[in-house]
Amino acid sequence: MQYETFATLPQADQLSAEHSARVGRYLQQRIADAGGDLSFAEFMHEALYAPGLGYYSAGATKFGGAGDFTTAPEISPLFGRIVARQCSEALRDVRDSEVLEIGAGSGRLAADMLVAFESLGGVPPVYNILEVSPDLQARQRQRLEQEVPHLLSRVRWLSGLPDQFNGVVVANEVLDALPVERFVRRDGQVFQSCVSCSGDQFVWSERPASRKIIAAVAEIESDLGAALRDGYISELSFAAPAFVRDLSVSLQQGIAFLFDYGVSRREYYAPDRSDGWLRCHFRHHAHNDPLILPGIQDLTAWVDFSAIAAAAVDCGLDIHGFQTQSQFLMGGGLEQEMQNFEALPTARQLELSGQIKTLTLPGEMGENFKCMALGRGEIDTPSAFHFADRTQTL
Ligand SMILES: C[S@@+](CC[C@H](N)C(=O)[O-])C[C@H]1O[C@@H](n2cnc3c(N)ncnc32)[C@H](O)[C@@H]1O
């Protein structure tokens, strides 16, 4: 993967630079209050979600052309239409079913899915949105008011997972936005990567890893059948399996579709992947320094889908399938969506072709992004997974 360096990144505009300076001062104070360092997971959590300051909690544009990165629903309404098709199948199998979207971003996917449900002839009685960012909640409401005002009464914003939920859960690029710990294997020991201050800069520091991290690294090495080599750096997510556990408590009957960029554990901790999977986005430039541009760049980490699968199985969820985004779209209804393609004006055909390429080509989002479907209860496996399933690779 080619990353940019700080020198080649675009300059922040004045308002963003001022906001970043405020977030920087807040983080410096948090580090001082904590005695000189924060674990990377704490730093990432604050940089993304500190109320009124963090990247997702404050007012930056984030999504789409004017923001920092583009997600599948922002690229094409086809994504939401096909997700809605797959959801419709599962919704038919479940009594009193609703939809729950977790981490709805700009509201793009919600708007597209509601329109698609309508054209498929079955808008669910309730489309729940669980979103941690009040700023994004407001933007989601605004978009839905503008684009689907007649369906707004079906949309409900939640402050936490429902105690009991029946239906379909969708989360696109949420797992990668959950804070991760970073660790280093050195001299036969495990160290936890932390963030400290040097003047007004943030710098990496280390402490001996907690028992929890040491146990998690030992489990990884046992799964791999080999120790990670000296100097090996990578990430560990405790938040992502916890997310699955919380979801499993809520989900009584239904299916959860989790989309994200990620790989199996074997690939995640491959010997040549010795610098981890953190990725930062600033104005559509990807780089790997999470310690700069606090509060105005997105921080993400790829997902270890084997860990997600293991957490799901531990909680008694069924794994209905695991596949690439490309396989999901092709098996999930892309062909049906394209039935009238030839009747479209040429300009529209070209536009759609470009969107499909971005969503499905291996060098774009097709291979790196995966979909995992987890379920509980008597539910047929969604048809997308009849096309292809890679669960055995996990
Ligand atoms: C990378 S964005 C993806 C947004 C959207 N799903 C999309 O595909 O465009 C991550 C989203 O997850 C939200 N989020 C992060 N952690 C969350 C959590 N624990 N519960 C609910 N939403 C969360 C963020 O505020 C943001 O809306």
The ligand as a Tripos MOL2 file, in Angstrom:
@<TRIPOS>MOLECULE
LIG
   27    29     1     0     0
SMALL
NO_CHARGES

@<TRIPOS>ATOM
      1 C1        -16.5220    5.6680    8.6910 C.3       1 LIG1
      2 S1        -18.0490    6.2990    9.2010 S.3       1 LIG1
      3 C2        -19.1500    5.3620    8.1490 C.3       1 LIG1
      4 C3        -20.4450    6.0710    7.9100 C.3       1 LIG1
      5 C4        -21.4610    5.3790    7.0150 C.3       1 LIG1
      6 N1        -21.8540    4.0800    7.5240 N.3       1 LIG1
      7 C5        -20.9770    5.2600    5.5960 C.2       1 LIG1
      8 O1        -20.7430    4.1340    5.1520 O.co2     1 LIG1
      9 O2        -20.8330    6.2790    4.9230 O.co2     1 LIG1
     10 C6        -18.3020    5.5860   10.8070 C.3       1 LIG1
     11 C7        -19.6290    5.9110   11.4240 C.3       1 LIG1
     12 O3        -19.8250    5.1200   12.6010 O.3       1 LIG1
     13 C8        -20.2240    5.9670   13.6750 C.3       1 LIG1
     14 N2        -19.8610    5.2460   14.9090 N.ar      1 LIG1
     15 C9        -18.6420    4.9840   15.3860 C.ar      1 LIG1
     16 N3        -18.7050    4.2380   16.5190 N.ar      1 LIG1
     17 C10       -20.0120    3.9910   16.7260 C.ar      1 LIG1
     18 C11       -20.7340    3.2380   17.7050 C.ar      1 LIG1
     19 N4        -20.1050    2.6170   18.7000 N.pl3     1 LIG1
     20 N5        -22.0790    3.1830   17.6080 N.ar      1 LIG1
     21 C12       -22.7210    3.8210   16.6050 C.ar      1 LIG1
     22 N6        -22.0850    4.5470   15.6470 N.ar      1 LIG1
     23 C13       -20.7590    4.6220   15.6970 C.ar      1 LIG1
     24 C14       -19.5150    7.2690   13.3640 C.3       1 LIG1
     25 O4        -19.9990    8.3680   14.0720 O.3       1 LIG1
     26 C15       -19.7920    7.3530   11.8540 C.3       1 LIG1
     27 O5        -21.1090    7.7440   11.5800 O.3       1 LIG1
@<TRIPOS>BOND
     1     1     2 1
     2     2     3 1
     3     2    10 1
     4     3     4 1
     5     4     5 1
     6     5     6 1
     7     5     7 1
     8     7     8 2
     9     7     9 1
    10    10    11 1
    11    11    12 1
    12    11    26 1
    13    12    13 1
    14    13    14 1
    15    13    24 1
    16    14    15 ar
    17    14    23 ar
    18    15    16 ar
    19    16    17 ar
    20    17    18 ar
    21    17    23 ar
    22    18    19 1
    23    18    20 ar
    24    20    21 ar
    25    21    22 ar
    26    22    23 ar
    27    24    25 1
    28    24    26 1
    29    26    27 1
@<TRIPOS>SUBSTRUCTURE
     1 LIG1         1 GROUP 0 **** ****
